[in-house]
Structures are given as structure tokens and as C-alpha cells.
Amino acid sequence: MTLPDMELSDLRIFLAVAREQSITRAAQALDRVPSNVSTRIQQLEAALGVALFERPARRMRLSPAGQTLVGYASRLLDLAEQAHQAVAAPAPAGRLRLGAMESSAASRLPAPLARLHARWPALELQLRTGTSRFLADAVRSHALDCAIVAHPHAERPDDVRALGADLDGDYLHSEELLLLQAQPQTQPRTLATFARGCAYRERAEQWLRQHGEDLAGWQILELGSYHAILACVLAGSAVAVLPRSVWALHASAAHLSSRVIGPAHCFLIRRKGQDSANIQALLEALRA
């Protein structure tokens, strides 16, 4: 059986169209003319012998075969970039896709990333935020190179086994988690927090259950930022769990009642067996 010829540029074009769901928008993102993008997609489909996209109402929606190819294309491009970095660029350079929790992005990353850029200006860092579960899944699927996450079940800083058999992790720091509310005498039965997959939400729910709370009677208010979460706490309508490092950034929240509910250990995770000069440079900056 003869394998079809696929160039890396074909896979980049394919992923851009899959992401944008539009030939025109993909062409703009790639700085190409739409006719060139359309031709390359048609040539790739002909080489593979399958339709990669369904085209209802001028949209480009992935077919089942296209959904399968997305994962392989991402991994192939990821491996190609790692090979280039290892052979042609032993010093940190090129793209590094970093994921981070909102709390880390706000309180832990500004100074280290400034140091990283000052020392390695050829390194292009792309940052994406999300919950710990979302970020771990993005690392597993090759959508991110590495991520800063907290693990709710890591009992010790060296407990990297809790991350899973397919991930490696380096311990970074431990966050002191605080339960915050406006008045200690009247605790609202509403928890303001991020979406499911947030490690700090899981720790908060676990702590409340251990202290006799039946969460079936609680309202869970899912919000997208710590600013919104703190606004609900300041208004007296909810309680929330925040790292002390984030709470310290908000002077308006200094008078809130707080209770320590325990530490959360944070790690820089990557796929098992993956290492690069870029990740090591980031790790060095984070630990400096």
C-alpha cells in the first residue's frame, strides 16, 4: 500500500480551515489567497481519498475523517517543530504554547515571563488560560506544549503520579486556599467559582462536604473571572475559594472574612517523554 504524499504545509492549511470553519478566514489567518487554500484542501482530500469537510451553507465543517485527521495533524506538526528545535535550534526559540490557570496567569506569571522574554527574545510564547482539567486535556491532545495546573488529589509536592500515567510534571509551588465571605456570621449557600474541571472548585466542594454541608442544597454560580467571583462575595451573595496570592492583588477584598482550607500543589505538566529547550527555559524562569 502506497502512503499518500502529505506536506506539513498541507496539514497547517487543513488545521487552519478546521479551526476557522471557513476558507476565507483561514486564508486571512495564513496570509494566503482563498483560491490557494481551497485548492490545497482539495488536493489533500484527493491524496487521501476521503472528504475532510462537509460544506453546508458555505461552512467548512469537519467530516468524521477530518475529525480523525485533526489529532494526527496536530501531533505531526508538533513533532516536526520539536525535531527542528532539537536539531537546528538547541537554544530556546520558536513557539511555546503554554496553558495556565487564571490564578497563575494573574499572580504568578508576569515576572517570570518577563525574565523569559528578556533572556530568550527568539522564543515566541503563546498563553491560554482555562481550568486544570481543560489544560491537562489540551496538553494530552497536543493543543498545548505544557501547562501550569493544580491537582486536587496531589497530597504532597512530589506526588506527580497523581497527574496521570501519560503526563510528567515538575512541582512549582503550593497555593494557600482561602474560603472568603463578606460576613462570618451569615454564610450564603451559594458558591461562586469557575466551571467544572477547576481544581480549586473541587477542593472547595470537598472541604464543604467534610464540614457538614450538603451541596445538593447549594447553588453553584459558574463565572469566568476572579473579578466577577469577588464581586459576588463582596456583595454578600456568595462564598468563594481563592488562592491567597490572588486575594492579595485585590485591595477592595482585604476586609473579607477568610478561612484557610488547605494547600493546593501546582505543577508544570507536559506529555510524558516530551522535553525541549523551550520548556526547560520556561521552568528555569518560573523557579528563579
C-alpha positions, 0 to 999 in steps of 0.5 A: 500500500502506497502512503499518500504524499502529505506536506506539513504545509498541507496539514497547517492549511487543513488545521487552519480551515478546521479551526476557522470553519471557513476558507476565507478566514483561514486564508486571512489567518495564513496570509494566503489567497482563498483560491490557494487554500481551497485548492490545497484542501482539495488536493489533500482530500484527493491524496487521501481519498476521503472528504475532510469537510462537509460544506453546508451553507458555505461552512467548512465543517469537519467530516468524521475523517477530518475529525480523525485527521485533526489529532494526527495533524496536530501531533505531526506538526508538533513533532516536526517543530520539536525535531527542528528545535532539537536539531537546528535550534538547541537554544530556546526559540520558536513557539511555546504554547503554554496553558495556565490557570487564571490564578497563575496567569494573574499572580504568578506569571508576569515576572517570570515571563518577563525574565523569559522574554528578556533572556530568550527574545527568539522564543515566541510564547503563546498563553491560554488560560482555562481550568486544570482539567481543560489544560491537562486535556489540551496538553494530552491532545497536543493543543498545548506544549505544557501547562501550569495546573493544580491537582486536587488529589496531589497530597504532597509536592512530589506526588506527580503520579497523581497527574496521570500515567501519560503526563510528567510534571515538575512541582512549582509551588503550593497555593494557600486556599482561602474560603472568603465571605463578606460576613462570618456570621451569615454564610450564603449557600451559594458558591461562586467559582469557575466551571467544572474541571477547576481544581480549586472548585473541587477542593472547595466542594470537598472541604464543604462536604467534610464540614457538614454541608450538603451541596445538593442544597447549594447553588453553584454560580459558574463565572469566568473571572476572579473579578466577577467571583469577588464581586459576588462575595463582596456583595454578600451573595456568595462564598468563594475559594481563592488562592491567597496570592490572588486575594492579595492583588485585590485591595477592595477584598482585604476586609473579607472574612477568610478561612484557610482550607488547605494547600493546593500543589501546582505543577508544570505538566507536559506529555510524558517523554516530551522535553525541549529547550523551550520548556526547560527555559520556561521552568528555569524562569518560573523557579528563579 
